[in-house]
């Protein structure tokens, strides 16, 4: 495990477990900024955050048509019948550079085609900065997407703010095929609590900004991404976490018309993204008034 620390937070990394972040916590209170698995029982995908390369989320039919013919992909989860989240998260990454506040992780992969991925993870004065990049190293062109999969704590009064234009929706929730207007509990243009029901969808037309307000823990998380105009929101009912995943493309983009958000890379070409997350303390008065006001509404 690699430990990074700045004046206010501590970060733990597990490079060999998919280039994952194991935990990110506030030093003063010990409160989690990212949600680790119960009992710190880390395993593939059961971490606080992991990279999504060279695609995000599920792909239908076990693969897709490429310029070289049908590309069959491997399923790696027992309870998931589809290829999911790319191949970087279930391979060991190497820590090639390290200091007290930064680490550079690298993965050289041959699955499903040759590529090199890097994560530069830094705790600076603003907060946590993750820079993720992928370079195609195969002789033939290949389709690429990119993203990050952080898990956030979900307390009683957790609120989310993220403005998007549309949501990819279908009665078959696993593979939405159409964009539609965002309505009701799914609209987070203004900060509000997460619904009690499941959301597992991609939201498009996003400006790359989001906020997570945690009055129960006394902070808010101000977040900004670059090169990501789509996010996937996952709100499993009755769980102590939710996922807000900045990505470059919607779910199952390999089978959607024009493959929205995916890029066909030639040898040596790259795709990248950044995410900055800054924790800001809520004044004690604001913490108390927010919780009291929300409790009164319940």
C-alpha positions as CSV (number, residue, x, y, z in Angstrom):
1,X,0.0,0.0,0.0
2,X,1.2,3.5,-0.9
3,X,0.3,6.4,1.4
4,X,0.0,10.0,0.3
5,X,-0.8,12.9,2.6
6,X,-1.3,16.7,2.5
7,X,-2.2,19.1,5.3
8,X,-5.8,17.9,5.6
9,X,-6.2,14.5,4.1
10,X,-4.7,11.0,3.8
11,X,-4.9,8.7,0.7
12,X,-4.0,5.0,0.4
13,X,-3.3,3.3,-2.9
14,X,-3.2,-0.3,-3.9
15,X,-1.4,-0.3,-7.3
16,X,-1.4,-4.1,-7.7
17,X,-5.2,-4.2,-7.1
18,X,-6.2,-2.6,-10.4
19,X,-4.5,0.7,-9.8
20,X,-7.1,1.4,-7.1
21,X,-7.5,4.0,-4.4
22,X,-8.1,2.1,-1.1
23,X,-9.2,5.1,1.0
24,X,-9.3,8.9,1.2
25,X,-10.0,10.4,4.6
26,X,-10.0,13.7,6.5
27,X,-7.1,13.9,9.0
28,X,-8.9,16.0,11.6
29,X,-12.1,13.9,11.9
30,X,-11.2,10.6,10.2
31,X,-14.4,11.0,8.1
32,X,-14.2,9.2,4.7
33,X,-14.2,11.3,1.6
34,X,-14.4,8.2,-0.5
35,X,-16.2,5.0,0.7
36,X,-14.0,2.0,1.3
37,X,-15.5,-1.5,1.5
38,X,-16.8,-2.7,4.9
39,X,-14.0,-3.9,7.1
40,X,-11.4,-2.8,4.5
41,X,-12.0,-6.1,2.7
42,X,-10.4,-5.0,-0.5
43,X,-10.7,-7.1,-3.7
44,X,-11.0,-6.5,-7.4
45,X,-13.5,-3.6,-7.8
46,X,-14.2,-3.5,-4.1
47,X,-12.2,-0.4,-3.3
48,X,-12.8,3.3,-3.0
49,X,-12.0,4.2,-6.6
50,X,-10.6,2.5,-9.7
51,X,-9.9,3.5,-13.3
52,X,-12.0,2.6,-16.3
53,X,-9.9,1.7,-19.3
54,X,-10.3,1.1,-22.2
55,X,-14.1,1.5,-21.8
56,X,-16.7,2.1,-19.1
57,X,-19.6,0.0,-17.9
58,X,-21.3,-2.9,-19.6
59,X,-21.0,-4.1,-23.3
60,X,-23.9,-6.1,-24.8
61,X,-23.5,-9.4,-26.6
62,X,-20.1,-10.1,-25.0
63,X,-18.2,-8.0,-27.5
64,X,-18.5,-5.7,-30.5
65,X,-17.7,-5.4,-34.2
66,X,-14.3,-3.9,-34.9
67,X,-12.4,-3.1,-38.1
68,X,-10.7,-6.5,-37.8
69,X,-14.0,-8.4,-37.2
70,X,-15.9,-9.4,-34.0
71,X,-14.0,-8.7,-30.8
72,X,-14.9,-11.1,-28.1
73,X,-14.4,-9.8,-24.6
74,X,-13.9,-11.6,-21.3
75,X,-16.4,-11.5,-18.4
76,X,-14.6,-11.3,-15.1
77,X,-17.4,-11.1,-12.5
78,X,-19.4,-14.1,-11.4
79,X,-22.6,-12.1,-10.9
80,X,-22.2,-10.0,-14.1
81,X,-22.8,-11.8,-17.4
82,X,-21.4,-9.0,-19.5
83,X,-17.9,-7.5,-20.0
84,X,-17.7,-4.5,-17.7
85,X,-15.5,-1.5,-16.8
86,X,-12.7,-2.4,-19.2
87,X,-9.6,-4.5,-18.4
88,X,-7.4,-2.1,-16.4
89,X,-9.3,-2.6,-13.1
90,X,-8.5,-6.3,-12.8
91,X,-4.8,-6.1,-13.6
92,X,-1.8,-5.1,-11.5
93,X,-0.4,-1.6,-12.0
94,X,3.2,-0.6,-11.3
95,X,4.1,2.4,-9.2
96,X,6.9,4.0,-11.3
97,X,7.2,7.3,-9.3
98,X,6.3,8.2,-5.8
99,X,6.7,11.1,-3.3
100,X,5.0,12.2,-0.1
101,X,2.1,13.7,-2.1
102,X,2.1,12.2,-5.6
103,X,2.3,8.8,-7.3
104,X,2.5,7.7,-10.9
105,X,0.9,4.3,-11.7
106,X,1.4,2.6,-15.0
107,X,-0.2,-0.4,-16.7
108,X,1.0,-2.1,-19.9
109,X,-1.8,-4.3,-21.1
110,X,-2.4,-6.7,-24.0
111,X,-6.1,-7.2,-23.2
112,X,-8.2,-6.7,-25.3
113,X,-5.5,-5.0,-27.5
114,X,-2.2,-3.4,-26.7
115,X,-2.3,-0.2,-24.7
116,X,-0.5,1.7,-21.9
117,X,-2.4,3.5,-19.2
118,X,-1.2,5.9,-16.6
119,X,-2.7,7.5,-13.5
120,X,-1.0,10.5,-11.9
121,X,-2.5,10.8,-8.4
122,X,-1.7,13.9,-6.3
123,X,-2.7,15.5,-3.1
124,X,-2.2,19.2,-3.6
125,X,-3.3,22.3,-1.8
126,X,-6.7,22.1,-3.6
127,X,-7.4,18.5,-2.9
128,X,-7.1,15.2,-4.8
129,X,-6.2,15.4,-8.5
130,X,-6.4,12.3,-10.7
131,X,-5.0,12.4,-14.2
132,X,-5.8,9.3,-16.3
133,X,-4.5,8.7,-19.8
134,X,-4.4,5.8,-22.2
135,X,-2.1,5.4,-25.3
136,X,-3.0,2.8,-28.0
137,X,0.0,0.6,-28.8
138,X,-1.5,-1.8,-31.3
139,X,-0.8,-1.9,-35.0
140,X,-4.5,-1.8,-35.9
141,X,-6.9,1.0,-34.8
142,X,-9.1,0.3,-31.7
143,X,-12.0,1.9,-30.0
144,X,-11.4,3.6,-26.6
145,X,-13.3,5.1,-23.8
146,X,-12.2,6.2,-20.4
147,X,-13.5,7.0,-16.9
148,X,-13.2,6.8,-13.1
149,X,-15.3,4.8,-10.7
150,X,-15.3,6.5,-7.2
151,X,-17.5,5.3,-4.4
152,X,-18.9,8.0,-2.1
153,X,-20.3,7.7,1.4
154,X,-24.1,7.9,1.6
155,X,-25.4,9.2,4.9
156,X,-29.0,10.2,5.8
157,X,-28.7,13.8,4.5
158,X,-26.2,13.3,1.6
159,X,-27.0,15.6,-1.3
160,X,-25.8,15.8,-4.9
161,X,-25.7,18.6,-7.4
162,X,-24.8,17.9,-11.0
163,X,-26.4,19.6,-14.1
164,X,-26.9,17.5,-17.2
165,X,-29.0,17.8,-20.4
166,X,-30.5,14.3,-20.8
167,X,-30.4,10.8,-19.4
168,X,-30.0,7.6,-21.5
169,X,-33.1,5.5,-20.7
170,X,-34.8,2.3,-21.6
171,X,-37.2,-0.1,-19.9
172,X,-34.4,-2.5,-20.0
173,X,-32.2,-0.5,-17.7
174,X,-29.0,-2.4,-18.3
175,X,-28.6,-1.2,-21.9
176,X,-30.4,2.2,-22.4
177,X,-30.6,3.2,-26.0
178,X,-32.4,6.6,-26.1
179,X,-31.8,10.0,-24.5
180,X,-34.7,11.7,-22.8
181,X,-35.4,14.7,-20.7
182,X,-34.4,14.5,-17.0
183,X,-37.4,14.7,-14.7
184,X,-38.4,14.4,-11.0
185,X,-36.1,12.6,-8.6
186,X,-33.4,12.3,-11.3
187,X,-32.9,16.0,-11.8
188,X,-29.9,17.3,-9.7
189,X,-29.5,20.7,-11.2
190,X,-30.0,22.0,-7.7
191,X,-28.5,20.1,-4.8
192,X,-30.9,17.5,-3.3
193,X,-30.9,14.1,-1.6
194,X,-30.6,10.9,-3.6
195,X,-33.8,8.9,-4.3
196,X,-34.5,5.7,-2.4
197,X,-34.9,3.9,-5.7
198,X,-32.2,2.6,-8.0
199,X,-30.6,4.7,-10.6
200,X,-28.0,3.1,-12.8
201,X,-27.9,5.3,-15.9
202,X,-25.7,7.6,-17.9
203,X,-26.4,11.3,-18.0
204,X,-25.3,13.3,-21.0
205,X,-24.7,17.0,-21.7
206,X,-22.8,17.5,-18.4
207,X,-20.6,20.5,-17.8
208,X,-18.0,18.4,-15.8
209,X,-18.9,19.9,-12.4
210,X,-20.5,18.2,-9.4
211,X,-20.9,18.8,-5.7
212,X,-21.5,16.3,-2.9
213,X,-22.8,17.9,0.3
214,X,-22.3,15.9,3.5
215,X,-23.9,17.8,6.5
216,X,-23.7,14.6,8.6
217,X,-19.9,14.6,8.2
218,X,-19.4,18.3,8.2
219,X,-18.0,18.9,4.7
220,X,-18.9,19.3,1.1
221,X,-16.9,18.0,-1.9
222,X,-16.4,20.3,-4.8
223,X,-15.5,18.4,-8.0
224,X,-14.4,19.3,-11.5
225,X,-13.5,17.1,-14.4
226,X,-12.0,17.7,-17.8
227,X,-12.7,15.7,-21.0
228,X,-15.8,14.1,-19.6
229,X,-19.3,15.3,-20.6
230,X,-21.1,12.2,-19.3
231,X,-21.5,10.7,-15.9
232,X,-23.0,7.5,-14.6
233,X,-25.0,7.7,-11.4
234,X,-25.5,4.5,-9.4
235,X,-27.7,4.6,-6.3
236,X,-28.2,1.1,-4.9
237,X,-31.1,1.2,-2.4
238,X,-30.3,0.6,1.3
239,X,-26.6,0.9,0.9
240,X,-24.1,3.2,2.6
241,X,-22.5,4.3,-0.7
242,X,-23.4,5.6,-4.1
243,X,-21.3,6.0,-7.3
244,X,-20.8,9.1,-9.4
245,X,-18.6,8.1,-12.4
246,X,-17.2,10.7,-14.8
247,X,-16.8,8.9,-18.1
248,X,-16.3,9.7,-21.8
249,X,-19.3,7.7,-23.1
250,X,-22.7,6.3,-22.2
251,X,-23.3,2.7,-21.3
252,X,-23.0,0.2,-24.2
253,X,-21.7,2.9,-26.5
254,X,-20.1,0.2,-28.7
255,X,-23.6,-0.8,-29.8
256,X,-25.2,2.6,-30.1
257,X,-25.5,4.6,-33.3
258,X,-22.2,6.5,-34.1
259,X,-20.7,5.1,-30.9
260,X,-21.1,8.3,-28.9
261,X,-18.1,9.4,-26.8
262,X,-15.8,6.6,-28.0
263,X,-12.6,7.4,-30.0
264,X,-11.0,5.3,-32.6
265,X,-7.3,5.6,-31.9
266,X,-4.4,4.8,-34.2
267,X,-1.0,3.6,-32.8
268,X,0.5,6.2,-30.5
269,X,-2.7,8.3,-30.1
270,X,-4.1,8.9,-26.6
271,X,-7.2,9.7,-24.7
272,X,-7.2,11.3,-21.3
273,X,-9.2,12.9,-18.5
274,X,-8.8,14.7,-15.2
275,X,-10.8,14.9,-12.0
276,X,-10.2,17.3,-9.1
277,X,-12.0,16.8,-5.8
278,X,-11.7,19.5,-3.1
279,X,-13.1,18.9,0.4
280,X,-14.4,22.1,2.1
281,X,-15.5,22.2,5.7
282,X,-19.1,23.2,6.5
283,X,-19.3,25.8,9.3
284,X,-20.7,24.3,12.5
285,X,-23.8,26.5,12.3
286,X,-24.4,25.4,8.7
287,X,-24.0,21.7,9.7
288,X,-26.6,22.0,12.5
289,X,-29.1,24.1,10.6
290,X,-28.9,21.9,7.5
291,X,-29.5,18.7,9.4
292,X,-32.2,20.3,11.5
293,X,-34.0,21.7,8.5
294,X,-33.9,18.4,6.6
295,X,-35.0,16.5,9.7
296,X,-38.0,18.8,10.1
297,X,-39.0,18.1,6.5
298,X,-39.0,14.3,7.0
